[in-house]
Amino acid sequence: MEMLKVAGDRLVTPKGQPVILRGVGLGGWMMMENFLNGFPGTEHQARDALRRSMGAARADLLFDRILDEFFTDADAAFIAGIGLNCVRIAVNYRHLSDDADPFAIREDGMRRLTDAVDACARTGLYTVIDLHAAPGFQNQSEHSDNPSHHAWLWRHRHFQDRVVAIWEALADRFRGRPEVAGYNLLNEPGDPTGEVIGPFYRRLVDAVRAVDPDHVIFLDGNRYANDFDVIGDSYDNTVYSTHDYALAGIREATKYPGEVRGQYVDRSHLEARFLERTAHCRKTGTPVWVGEFGPVYSGDPDVDRHRYAVLRDQLEIYREYGASWSIWTYKDTHLSGLVSLDPNSPWSRLLQPIREKKERLGTEPWSTGEEGISHVLAPLDDLLAAEYPDFDPPPFGRRWYVRRLVRELLLGEPMLTEFAALFATLDDAGIEALAGSFRLDTCIRRAPLLELLTEFTRS
């Protein structure tokens, strides 16, 4: 494998050979999320809840064993076998840094990440290291392991200093390694003012470049990888990374082409949104890389065939414009993974009551509906609209704000107690069985998705 670099609007090898990255995100592993892994709340809340119910040592053992089984050489080989050539590894800062000793770098986390890079390299896969959850939280959502709706990274120098220290350590660890395609410095930042991210990105890029001048840097735009105006365009060897989730691929969408949330979505709409989201790449003459995209699946073949139609159109658009991409995500419990846990696996069976309650209470906007609590949300929406008609909080306005506070925090967090109780009497054999649920040979392949991806990776 050869070190990639940016040459105009292409990623190229040292000899100038163009390379298009067609990859998959590795979520749910070193960055666990409720809708990917099945717990309520955020990753650190789930870990803390199990430490209280099981004891710290046994809870830590369970999570370590899940990490051991979730991604192995077999998984890397499987991904390469589809024809993909890149894995974007999502990382929670907690694997690399401890809040109790904030500027010490954890070697155990570094070692696990290095092992994954090595496993991918052995099968010819590039990797992109993605800091998915940063100290202080770079966005307002649970997928940065944020238990609130505030992104404190942008307000506190301490958290920014820690991010710089983590990236200096990562750059030192992986400099000179061509198997690493580059460094994705922050996933989906959400600077509420847009005034801090530009100067902070400059500081962070300079710090990384001082240690490792060679690797490509991937910069997500503000407002969850959509707004690039506030970060500038003067970075060399840099890819501006956008995320391209389609309205027609979300939970409530059932027809494609069709109307979702008052918007008619067809191929022309998908292309227009793609061009809007990647305008900064064309303005700067830099490569187009869609760092995340992909629908969620319902399990109903009649609905999911529409989701696959959305995905096919997106992949055709990316191919037409020569874009690199990384679909989200490789493995999860049921929602969007290339492979998913068997519904009869020990993990799935144990957490079935939690999954049913999440669905009933609509605690995860990405994966559950709100039909069961519309009688609660509708009066709140009406009240805020009447009392605060100009209230438009970042990142996505009043509707998002209500659902983050009510569905995810108010109704989701109390479920952690019930979740933890399910594990209280778990013995060693139970721990091994639960961890084994995440092993590739026990998972179910999402065959239509794999066939579709293979069509585009081998054409």
VEXSE-662590 format. One record per residue (C-alpha): x, y, z. Coordinates in steps of 0.001 Angstrom, whole numbers, padded with zeros to 6 digits, always signed. Layout:
XYZ
...
//
This chain:
+000000+000000+000000
+001158+003504-000782
+000749+006792+001081
-002122+008761-000387
-002045+012506-000965
-004294+015166-002430
-003496+016275-005967
-006099+018712-007182
-009504+017070-007004
-008116+013534-006639
-006543+011326-004049
-003447+009816-005631
-000504+007530-004895
+003064+008909-004915
+003221+007972-008621
+000082+009983-009363
-002282+007029-009738
-005820+008150-008788
-007503+006297-005943
-011214+006374-005142
-011970+005265-001597
-015060+003097-001357
-015427+002159+002256
-017519+001510+005302
-017680+003141+008713
-016786+001025+011716
-019305+002319+014226
-020455+000455+017314
-016918-000707+018135
-014484+001808+019636
-017441+004200+019469
-020622+002510+020669
-024018+004116+020114
-027457+003296+021429
-029074+002606+018063
-026095+000501+016929
-025445-001504+020091
-028841-001664+021751
-028362+000149+025063
-030281+003293+026094
-028537+006608+026677
-024923+007133+025667
-021959+004781+025728
-020397+006072+028922
-023791+006086+030659
-024357+002443+029677
-020880+001487+030862
-021392+003304+034173
-024789+001657+034677
-023314-001809+034192
-020398-001044+036487
-022964-000277+039183
-025019-003424+038575
-022268-005953+037756
-019264-004473+039482
-016547-002537+037701
-014286-005464+036861
-017007-007633+035333
-018589-004765+033402
-015219-003800+031976
-014595-007439+031062
-017906-007597+029184
-017158-004520+027127
-013595-005661+026443
-014822-009027+025229
-017379-007337+022953
-014555-005246+021507
-012473-008392+021010
-015211-010150+019056
-016721-007207+017184
-013822-006553+014797
-011202-009170+013928
-009113-010296+010978
-012211-012138+009751
-014188-008892+009642
-011433-007083+007742
-011267-009941+005238
-015057-009896+004849
-015053-006162+004106
-012248-006539+001584
-014097-009464+000005
-017025-007181-000859
-014602-005096-002892
-014421-002188-000458
-010981-000651+000029
-011303+001486+003154
-012571+001362+006748
-013348+004589+008592
-012736+003693+012238
-014905+005682+014641
-013155+006255+017988
-014450+007549+021305
-011811+009653+023035
-012353+007636+026219
-010316+004794+024712
-007359+007156+024367
-007726+009530+027301
-009052+009269+030850
-011019+012165+032343
-009277+011489+035659
-005838+011925+034033
-006762+014026+031026
-003424+014450+029258
-002123+010914+029659
-002646+008736+026574
-004033+005265+027176
-001812+002647+025612
-004512-000039+025733
-006726+002014+023446
-003831+002900+021173
-002941-000768+020932
-006465-001804+020010
-006696+000871+017330
-003278-000123+015968
-004361-003767+015833
-007385-002762+013735
-005233-000745+011336
-002907-003744+011042
-005802-006150+010416
-007146-003922+007664
-003714-003505+006110
-003233-007267+005914
-006252-007455+003601
-005330-004384+001551
-007765-002007+003250
-006905+001605+003891
-008122+003122+007155
-009316+006586+008106
-009075+007332+011827
-012178+009242+012894
-012399+010985+016276
-016122+010426+016664
-016475+011588+020264
-014160+014303+021582
-013554+015573+025126
-016268+018088+025957
-018370+016809+023035
-018033+018415+019614
-021753+018258+018892
-025063+018189+020714
-026038+014555+020068
-025606+011134+021655
-023289+009997+018860
-020530+012107+020410
-021233+010314+023732
-022884+013539+024857
-025373+013109+027741
-026703+016662+027302
-027653+018945+024416
-024636+021237+024768
-021332+020948+022911
-018885+022148+025559
-015777+021643+023417
-016364+024997+021776
-016567+026877+025097
-013666+025456+027101
-009980+025686+026216
-009291+022665+028409
-011281+020368+026142
-009667+021838+023035
-006216+021265+024533
-007115+017623+025127
-008231+017132+021535
-004922+018565+020346
-003014+016243+022669
-004938+013191+021445
-004276+014022+017819
-000611+014700+018462
-000388+011217+019978
-002295+009640+017083
-000137+011428+014514
+002988+010229+016292
+001653+006674+016378
+000681+006437+012711
+003092+008747+010905
+004874+007016+008088
+002182+004334+007808
+000763+004364+004269
-002054+001979+005244
-003699+004942+006976
-005385+007024+004304
-005762+009951+006666
-007030+011554+009830
-010681+012643+010239
-010098+015187+012999
-013678+015617+014290
-016865+013842+013311
-019864+016102+012689
-018820+019175+014671
-021578+021418+015954
-020059+024767+016958
-023246+026704+017828
-021806+030110+016963
-019597+029059+014073
-016949+031405+015454
-014661+028917+017214
-014358+026039+014769
-012297+027893+012157
-009484+029010+014489
-009577+025692+016335
-009274+023692+013120
-006247+025816+012173
-004646+025118+015540
-005439+021399+015337
-004210+020981+011756
-000973+022811+012569
-000406+020581+015614
-000933+017397+013575
+001237+018658+010710
+004072+019441+013142
+004174+015750+014066
+003107+014161+010777
+003397+016314+007642
+002419+013557+005234
-001021+012122+005945
-004182+013487+004356
-006433+015363+006744
-010218+015040+006492
-012206+018007+007823
-015953+017735+008458
-017891+020934+007992
-019722+022595+010865
-023367+021770+011579
-022710+018040+011353
-020492+018112+008232
-022643+020493+006190
-021322+024059+006647
-017815+024719+005317
-017913+028496+005021
-016806+028961+008638
-013701+026757+008389
-011908+028381+005464
-010221+026844+002452
-006476+027338+002897
-005474+023844+004038
-003108+021748+001960
-003354+017968+001497
-006870+018156+002903
-010222+016647+002000
-013423+018434+003022
-015741+015695+004244
-019497+015943+003923
-022234+013614+005148
-025090+012857+002796
-027996+011205+004595
-031107+011225+002414
-034586+012112+003649
-035929+009129+001741
-033713+006810+003769
-034940+007751+007245
-037355+005792+009377
-040617+007474+008421
-039937+007296+004665
-041848+004464+003017
-041877+005340-000697
-039161+006407-003112
-039624+008506-005084
-042054+010078-002682
-042769+012768-000122
-040995+012888+003263
-041631+015665+005796
-043275+017762+003107
-040404+017352+000617
-040689+015320-002589
-037551+013223-002906
-036398+011622-006137
-033063+011173-007891
-032912+014820-008952
-033442+015862-005331
-030653+013522-004177
-028303+014938-006796
-029159+018520-005908
-028497+017866-002219
-025217+016116-003050
-024080+019061-005162
-025081+021501-002437
-023237+019547+000238
-020089+019144-001856
-019985+022691-003255
-016986+023548-001071
-015006+020716-002651
-015605+022125-006125
-014915+025662-004938
-011530+024589-003569
-010783+022064-006313
-010336+019278-003768
-011498+015628-003705
-015101+014795-002895
-015478+012334-000038
-018844+011465+001489
-017796+010405+004961
-021218+009039+005921
-024447+008179+004156
-026892+005310+003941
-030495+004468+004803
-031887+002614+007788
-033773-000623+007191
-037160-001583+008551
-037072-005360+008106
-040145-005089+005866
-039055-006078+002321
-041738-003891+000737
-040374-000823+002530
-036711-001727+002277
-036767-002098-001499
-037409+001654-001572
-034425+002220+000734
-032206+000181-001577
-033467+002269-004497
-032364+005400-002641
-028952+003886-002015
-028552+002806-005629
-029263+006332-006840
-026772+007786-004363
-024052+005360-005426
-024711+006136-009078
-024423+009860-008344
-021144+009351-006492
-019769+007293-009362
-020849+009932-011886
-018979+012639-009993
-015925+010545-009089
-016620+010810-005354
-015059+008656-002671
-017435+007422+000009
-017845+005560+003289
-021244+004024+004011
-022508+003895+007597
-022132+001288+009097
-020447-002128+009075
-022058-003991+011988
-024946-003282+014357
-027839-004914+016162
-030506-004494+013463
-030790-001090+011832
-028330-000376+009023
-025298-002661+009213
-023822-004633+006359
-024074-007411+008919
-026313-007433+011979
-026747-009489+015099
-028939-012557+014866
-032303-011752+016528
-031892-015050+018403
-028399-014234+019680
-027922-013965+023447
-027417-010189+023214
-030557-009663+021129
-032687-011875+023342
-031460-010250+026553
-032132-006736+025280
-035461-007462+023582
-037466-005767+026415
-035279-002675+026086
-035717-002596+022318
-039494-002892+022688
-039616-000109+025258
-037432+002148+023117
-039837+001592+020248
-042901+002265+022393
-041475+005473+023867
-039647+006575+020721
-036440+007289+022606
-034094+007271+019603
-035147+009587+016760
-032823+007840+014308
-034220+004362+014892
-037644+004664+016535
-040868+006464+015688
-042807+008885+017831
-046308+007596+017184
-046607+006343+020754
-045760+009715+022287
-047238+012121+019732
-049792+013119+022362
-046881+014418+024461
-044844+016037+021701
-047615+017817+019805
-048677+020080+022721
-045028+020917+023426
-044415+021806+019789
-047514+024006+019807
-046605+025638+023122
-043077+026562+022059
-044306+027805+018695
-046836+030047+020426
-044640+031307+023256
-041280+031440+021436
-042041+031875+017734
-038499+033069+016969
-036739+030363+018956
-034395+028550+016553
-031707+026802+018614
-028633+025224+017013
-027959+022890+015402
-031329+022060+013801
-033994+024243+015343
-036941+023903+017685
-038268+020530+016506
-034894+018841+017009
-034503+020569+020380
-037799+019221+021726
-037047+015692+020580
-033536+015663+021975
-034772+016803+025378
-037949+014736+025563
-037348+011563+023590
-033636+010971+024148
-032977+012536+027554
-036227+012600+029506
-037555+009238+028306
-034331+007475+027318
-032016+007950+030277
-034294+006429+032960
-034239+003195+030947
-030587+002717+031906
-031684+001293+035270
-033783-001404+033606
-031010-002077+031105
-028413-002565+033835
-030651-004866+035866
-030652-007375+032998
-026919-007923+033530
-026781-008028+037326
-026417-011794+037743
-024406-012513+034608
-021758-015219+035080
-018577-015843+033051
-020365-018079+030565
-023023-015412+030104
-020395-012768+029395
-018800-014976+026755
-022157-015735+025165
-023105-012069+024970
-019741-011117+023485
-020001-013955+020987
-023194-012410+019639
-020994-009806+017924
-018674-012318+016251
-018939-012305+012473
-019750-015988+012112
-022808-015570+014355
-024120-012473+012551
-026589-012215+009680
-025507-010756+006343
-027780-008115+004835
-027707-009803+001437
-029431-007160-000770
-027150-004458+000624
-024021-006531+000100
-025039-007368-003451
-025667-003697-004221
-022339-002573-002783
-020482-005298-004640
-022055-004100-007896
-020522-000662-007354
-017162-001714-005959
-016441-004036-008865
-017703-001949-011753
//
